[in-house]
């Protein structure tokens, strides 16, 4: 019996030594320093080259390997915000395995860097009452089970007699239903603004925007005509009834808003402007569109511009000065001007980024459902 116990102890000790050897050097990545410089590290003893790519920098940075096979680089101070980044290992893009903050996306693998700075930003988690983020599945006869993320504001579970405005928030083309909370921080932004008395308490509905499996995941932008038609059926016939049947939402168009980013922004304009009985607040964050589709995708709004203006409490678009979607949005605004349709157009710095999305959301959320 004693021999067996001794063997077990030896085996366990040996296992611990083996796992320690297999694990390699202990390190963290990324490490944000007090001066907002950031060190990134990646373990790849056999790699020939490792580079860093991130939306906080121009181009790429080379990492240097030490004797343990650990590659690292420290970059210059970064402006406080949240940024996607990834490593490029011998030509292959990979997320940072040491970082639990991942970018939900079907088109690329990236991690998220958060630099908080000295003062809290609008998307920084603060000591305020927090709403609830919940995950759901609803059913579409054509598409099967569909994923959905819903934010309910602080107090929703207690104020059982209160109904709330509803804000439908659509993601970009290769993003998922989680991107608006995990990258866009929509829930945190609303928590902070509501606590400051700057935004109305509202429910935010964040669905998955591709009509898969009818529309393949490798197809083009979410605002492509075929996806628009399939997703429209799902949105109107399944998603909205599910939300209105399971949440205390106000069912009048005055209390219903829609917005989206990129391909989802094109979708939000198409749904919002062509369904004046459903939406009074229509918003596009760098909305994806093509010039040759403008007339078709705005048919209802263009048919009676005076009625369109009367119906809308807000028609707002935001885009970065270096954003590629601006090439189509600028001609779109010219058409809107010609037809006499009223809108607001905000041009920020930067490009086609989720940093700008957070900015735009924080701007419009302060004005939604306030007449």
C-alpha positions as CSV (number, residue, x, y, z in Angstrom):
1,X,0.0,0.0,0.0
2,X,2.8,2.4,0.9
3,X,4.5,1.7,-2.4
4,X,1.4,2.6,-4.3
5,X,1.1,5.9,-2.4
6,X,4.7,6.6,-3.2
7,X,4.2,5.9,-6.9
8,X,1.2,8.2,-7.0
9,X,3.2,11.0,-5.3
10,X,6.1,10.6,-7.7
11,X,3.7,10.5,-10.7
12,X,1.9,13.6,-9.6
13,X,5.2,15.5,-8.9
14,X,6.5,14.4,-12.3
15,X,3.3,15.6,-14.0
16,X,3.6,19.0,-12.4
17,X,7.2,19.4,-13.6
18,X,6.2,18.3,-17.1
19,X,3.3,20.8,-17.3
20,X,5.6,23.6,-16.0
21,X,8.0,22.8,-18.8
22,X,5.3,22.6,-21.5
23,X,3.8,25.9,-20.4
24,X,6.8,28.0,-21.3
25,X,7.4,31.5,-19.8
26,X,4.8,33.2,-17.8
27,X,3.7,36.6,-19.2
28,X,0.8,38.9,-19.8
29,X,-0.4,40.6,-23.0
30,X,-1.2,43.3,-23.5
31,X,0.2,45.3,-20.6
32,X,-0.9,49.0,-20.4
33,X,1.7,51.1,-18.6
34,X,1.1,54.3,-16.6
35,X,2.2,56.5,-19.5
36,X,-0.2,54.7,-21.9
37,X,2.5,52.9,-23.7
38,X,1.5,49.3,-24.3
39,X,3.6,46.1,-24.4
40,X,2.3,43.2,-26.6
41,X,3.8,39.7,-26.3
42,X,3.3,36.5,-28.3
43,X,5.0,33.1,-27.6
44,X,6.1,31.4,-30.8
45,X,9.6,29.8,-30.5
46,X,9.6,28.4,-34.1
47,X,8.2,31.5,-35.8
48,X,10.4,33.4,-38.2
49,X,8.5,36.7,-38.0
50,X,5.8,38.3,-35.8
51,X,4.2,41.6,-36.4
52,X,1.6,43.7,-34.6
53,X,-1.4,45.3,-36.4
54,X,-3.8,47.6,-34.6
55,X,-6.2,50.5,-35.3
56,X,-4.2,52.6,-32.8
57,X,-1.2,52.8,-35.1
58,X,-0.2,53.4,-38.7
59,X,1.2,50.3,-40.5
60,X,2.6,47.4,-38.5
61,X,5.2,47.0,-35.8
62,X,7.9,44.3,-35.6
63,X,8.1,42.2,-32.5
64,X,11.5,41.0,-31.2
65,X,12.2,37.4,-30.0
66,X,14.1,36.6,-26.8
67,X,15.9,33.3,-25.9
68,X,12.7,31.7,-24.7
69,X,10.9,32.3,-28.0
70,X,8.8,35.1,-26.6
71,X,8.2,37.9,-29.1
72,X,7.4,41.4,-27.7
73,X,7.1,45.1,-28.6
74,X,6.2,48.2,-26.7
75,X,4.4,50.9,-28.7
76,X,4.2,54.6,-28.1
77,X,1.5,56.1,-25.9
78,X,-2.0,55.4,-27.1
79,X,-5.0,57.7,-26.8
80,X,-7.5,56.2,-24.3
81,X,-10.2,54.2,-26.1
82,X,-10.9,50.6,-27.2
83,X,-9.1,49.2,-30.3
84,X,-9.0,46.0,-32.3
85,X,-5.6,44.5,-32.9
86,X,-4.0,41.2,-33.9
87,X,-0.6,39.5,-34.5
88,X,0.7,38.4,-37.9
89,X,2.7,35.3,-37.4
90,X,4.7,34.3,-40.5
91,X,2.0,35.9,-42.6
92,X,-1.0,34.5,-40.7
93,X,-3.3,36.9,-38.7
94,X,-4.1,35.6,-35.2
95,X,-5.8,37.0,-32.1
96,X,-3.8,37.5,-28.9
97,X,-4.2,34.2,-27.0
98,X,-3.4,35.9,-23.7
99,X,-6.2,38.4,-24.0
100,X,-9.7,37.3,-23.1
101,X,-11.3,40.3,-24.8
102,X,-12.0,39.1,-28.3
103,X,-13.7,40.9,-31.2
104,X,-16.8,39.0,-32.2
105,X,-16.5,38.9,-36.0
106,X,-17.0,36.3,-38.7
107,X,-14.4,37.8,-41.1
108,X,-11.2,38.2,-39.1
109,X,-9.6,37.2,-35.8
110,X,-8.8,40.1,-33.5
111,X,-8.5,41.0,-29.8
112,X,-9.5,44.2,-28.1
113,X,-7.1,46.6,-26.3
114,X,-8.7,49.0,-23.8
115,X,-6.7,52.0,-22.7
116,X,-8.6,53.8,-19.9
117,X,-6.6,56.9,-19.2
118,X,-7.0,59.2,-16.2
119,X,-10.6,60.2,-16.7
120,X,-13.4,57.8,-17.4
121,X,-14.7,57.8,-21.0
122,X,-18.4,57.4,-22.0
123,X,-17.8,53.7,-22.5
124,X,-15.8,53.1,-19.4
125,X,-17.4,50.9,-16.8
126,X,-18.3,53.2,-13.8
127,X,-19.8,52.9,-10.4
128,X,-23.4,53.5,-11.6
129,X,-26.5,51.3,-11.8
130,X,-26.1,48.8,-14.6
131,X,-28.7,47.4,-16.9
132,X,-29.0,43.8,-18.0
133,X,-27.6,42.2,-21.1
134,X,-29.4,38.9,-22.0
135,X,-29.0,36.4,-24.8
136,X,-32.0,34.9,-26.6
137,X,-33.0,32.7,-29.5
138,X,-36.1,33.4,-31.5
139,X,-37.5,31.3,-34.4
140,X,-37.8,32.2,-38.1
141,X,-39.7,29.7,-40.3
142,X,-37.2,30.4,-43.1
143,X,-34.0,30.8,-41.1
144,X,-34.5,28.6,-38.0
145,X,-33.3,29.7,-34.6
146,X,-31.9,33.2,-34.6
147,X,-29.5,34.8,-32.0
148,X,-30.4,38.0,-30.2
149,X,-28.9,40.2,-27.6
150,X,-31.1,42.6,-25.6
151,X,-30.2,45.4,-23.1
152,X,-32.7,46.4,-20.5
153,X,-32.0,49.6,-18.5
154,X,-31.5,49.8,-14.8
155,X,-34.8,49.4,-13.0
156,X,-36.5,47.4,-15.7
157,X,-36.9,44.4,-13.5
158,X,-38.4,46.5,-10.6
159,X,-40.6,48.9,-12.6
160,X,-43.0,46.3,-13.7
161,X,-45.7,48.7,-14.8
162,X,-43.4,50.8,-17.0
163,X,-43.1,50.5,-20.8
164,X,-39.9,51.7,-22.5
165,X,-38.8,53.0,-25.9
166,X,-37.0,50.5,-28.0
167,X,-33.8,51.0,-30.0
168,X,-32.9,48.5,-32.7
169,X,-29.1,48.5,-33.2
170,X,-27.6,46.6,-36.1
171,X,-24.0,45.5,-36.5
172,X,-21.6,45.7,-39.4
173,X,-21.2,43.2,-42.2
174,X,-18.9,40.6,-40.7
175,X,-19.8,41.4,-37.1
176,X,-22.2,39.4,-34.9
177,X,-25.0,40.2,-32.5
178,X,-22.4,40.5,-29.7
179,X,-20.3,43.2,-31.3
180,X,-22.4,46.1,-30.1
181,X,-21.9,45.1,-26.5
182,X,-18.4,43.7,-26.5
183,X,-16.8,46.2,-28.9
184,X,-19.3,49.1,-29.1
185,X,-20.0,49.0,-25.4
186,X,-23.6,50.0,-26.1
187,X,-24.8,48.8,-22.7
188,X,-22.1,50.6,-20.8
189,X,-22.6,53.8,-22.7
190,X,-26.3,53.8,-21.9
191,X,-25.7,52.9,-18.3
192,X,-23.4,56.0,-17.9
193,X,-25.7,58.4,-19.9
194,X,-28.8,57.3,-18.0
195,X,-27.1,57.7,-14.7
196,X,-26.0,61.2,-15.7
197,X,-29.6,62.0,-16.7
198,X,-28.4,62.6,-20.3
199,X,-30.3,59.7,-21.9
200,X,-33.8,58.3,-21.6
201,X,-34.0,54.7,-20.2
202,X,-34.5,52.5,-23.2
203,X,-34.4,48.9,-24.4
204,X,-31.7,48.1,-27.0
205,X,-32.3,45.2,-29.4
206,X,-29.2,43.8,-31.1
207,X,-30.0,41.0,-33.6
208,X,-27.8,39.0,-36.0
209,X,-28.1,40.8,-39.3
210,X,-27.3,38.1,-41.9
211,X,-30.2,36.0,-43.2
212,X,-28.2,32.8,-42.9
213,X,-28.6,30.1,-44.1
214,X,-30.7,31.5,-47.0
215,X,-27.9,34.1,-47.5
216,X,-24.4,32.5,-47.1
217,X,-22.0,33.9,-44.6
218,X,-19.5,34.4,-47.4
219,X,-21.8,36.8,-49.3
220,X,-21.3,40.5,-49.6
221,X,-22.4,43.4,-47.5
222,X,-25.4,43.1,-45.2
223,X,-27.0,45.9,-47.3
224,X,-26.9,43.8,-50.5
225,X,-30.4,43.6,-51.9
226,X,-31.0,39.8,-51.4
227,X,-30.0,40.0,-47.8
228,X,-32.1,43.1,-47.2
229,X,-35.2,41.3,-48.5
230,X,-34.6,38.1,-46.4
231,X,-33.6,40.0,-43.3
232,X,-36.6,42.3,-43.7
233,X,-39.0,39.4,-43.6
234,X,-37.3,38.1,-40.5
235,X,-37.1,41.5,-38.8
236,X,-40.8,42.5,-39.4
237,X,-42.4,39.0,-39.1
238,X,-40.4,37.4,-36.3
239,X,-38.0,39.7,-34.5
240,X,-40.3,42.6,-33.8
241,X,-43.2,40.4,-32.6
242,X,-40.8,38.4,-30.4
243,X,-39.5,41.7,-28.8
244,X,-42.9,43.2,-28.4
245,X,-44.3,39.9,-27.0
246,X,-41.5,39.4,-24.4
247,X,-40.5,42.9,-23.4
248,X,-42.4,46.0,-22.1
249,X,-41.8,48.2,-25.1
250,X,-43.8,51.1,-26.3
251,X,-45.4,50.1,-29.6
252,X,-45.8,53.5,-31.2
253,X,-43.3,54.7,-33.9
254,X,-42.5,57.8,-31.7
255,X,-40.8,55.4,-29.3
256,X,-39.1,53.2,-31.9
257,X,-35.6,53.9,-33.3
258,X,-33.2,52.1,-35.6
259,X,-29.5,52.5,-36.3
260,X,-26.7,50.5,-37.6
261,X,-23.0,50.5,-38.6
262,X,-21.6,50.0,-42.1
263,X,-23.6,47.3,-43.9
264,X,-26.0,47.3,-40.9
265,X,-26.2,51.1,-41.3
266,X,-27.4,50.7,-44.9
267,X,-29.9,48.2,-43.6
268,X,-31.1,50.7,-40.9
269,X,-31.7,53.4,-43.4
270,X,-33.5,51.0,-45.8
271,X,-35.8,49.7,-43.0
272,X,-36.3,53.1,-41.3
273,X,-36.9,55.3,-44.3
274,X,-39.2,52.9,-46.1
275,X,-41.4,52.0,-43.1
276,X,-42.7,55.4,-41.9
277,X,-45.4,53.6,-39.8
278,X,-42.7,51.8,-37.8
279,X,-39.8,54.3,-37.1
280,X,-39.5,58.0,-36.3
281,X,-35.8,57.8,-35.5
282,X,-33.5,56.7,-38.3
283,X,-29.8,56.7,-37.9
284,X,-26.8,55.5,-39.9
285,X,-23.2,55.1,-38.5
286,X,-21.0,55.2,-41.6
287,X,-23.9,53.5,-43.5
288,X,-22.9,51.3,-46.4
289,X,-24.5,52.2,-49.7
290,X,-23.9,52.4,-53.4
291,X,-24.7,55.5,-55.5
292,X,-26.6,53.5,-58.1
293,X,-28.9,52.1,-55.4
294,X,-29.9,55.4,-53.8
295,X,-33.2,55.8,-55.7
296,X,-34.3,52.2,-55.2
297,X,-33.3,51.9,-51.5
298,X,-35.1,55.1,-50.6
299,X,-38.2,54.8,-52.8
300,X,-40.9,55.4,-50.1
301,X,-39.0,58.3,-48.5
302,X,-38.4,59.9,-51.9
303,X,-42.0,59.5,-53.1
304,X,-43.3,62.1,-50.6
305,X,-40.4,64.2,-49.1
306,X,-42.8,66.4,-47.1
307,X,-44.4,63.4,-45.5
308,X,-41.0,61.9,-44.8
309,X,-39.9,65.1,-43.0
310,X,-43.1,65.2,-41.0
311,X,-42.7,61.6,-39.9
312,X,-39.1,61.7,-38.7
313,X,-38.0,63.1,-35.4
314,X,-34.4,62.3,-36.3
315,X,-32.6,61.4,-39.5
316,X,-29.0,61.4,-38.6
317,X,-25.8,60.1,-40.2
318,X,-22.2,60.1,-39.0
319,X,-19.0,59.2,-40.8
320,X,-15.2,59.6,-40.4
321,X,-13.4,62.0,-42.7
322,X,-11.2,59.1,-43.8
323,X,-14.0,56.5,-44.0
324,X,-14.3,54.8,-47.4
325,X,-18.2,54.9,-47.1
326,X,-18.0,58.7,-47.3
327,X,-17.5,58.4,-51.1
328,X,-21.1,57.2,-51.4
329,X,-22.6,59.1,-48.4
330,X,-21.6,62.5,-49.8
331,X,-23.5,62.0,-53.1
332,X,-26.4,60.6,-51.1
333,X,-26.6,63.9,-49.1
334,X,-26.7,65.8,-52.4
335,X,-29.8,63.7,-53.5
336,X,-31.4,64.4,-50.1
337,X,-30.8,68.1,-50.6
338,X,-32.3,68.1,-54.1
339,X,-35.4,66.3,-52.8
340,X,-35.8,68.5,-49.8
341,X,-35.4,65.8,-47.2
342,X,-34.2,67.0,-43.9
343,X,-31.2,65.3,-42.2
344,X,-28.2,65.8,-40.0
345,X,-24.7,64.9,-41.2
346,X,-21.8,64.7,-38.7
347,X,-18.2,64.2,-40.0
348,X,-15.7,63.1,-37.4
349,X,-12.0,62.4,-37.6
350,X,-10.8,58.9,-38.4
351,X,-12.0,56.1,-40.6
352,X,-14.3,53.1,-40.6
353,X,-13.9,52.1,-37.0
354,X,-15.8,51.0,-33.9
355,X,-14.1,53.9,-32.1
356,X,-16.2,56.2,-34.2
357,X,-19.3,54.0,-33.6
358,X,-19.0,54.5,-29.8
359,X,-18.7,58.3,-30.4
360,X,-21.8,58.4,-32.7
361,X,-23.9,56.2,-30.3
362,X,-23.0,58.4,-27.4
363,X,-24.1,61.5,-29.4
364,X,-27.5,60.2,-30.6
365,X,-28.4,58.3,-27.5
366,X,-28.6,61.7,-25.6
367,X,-31.3,62.8,-28.1
368,X,-33.4,59.7,-28.7
369,X,-37.1,59.8,-27.6
370,X,-36.8,63.4,-26.5
371,X,-39.3,65.7,-28.4
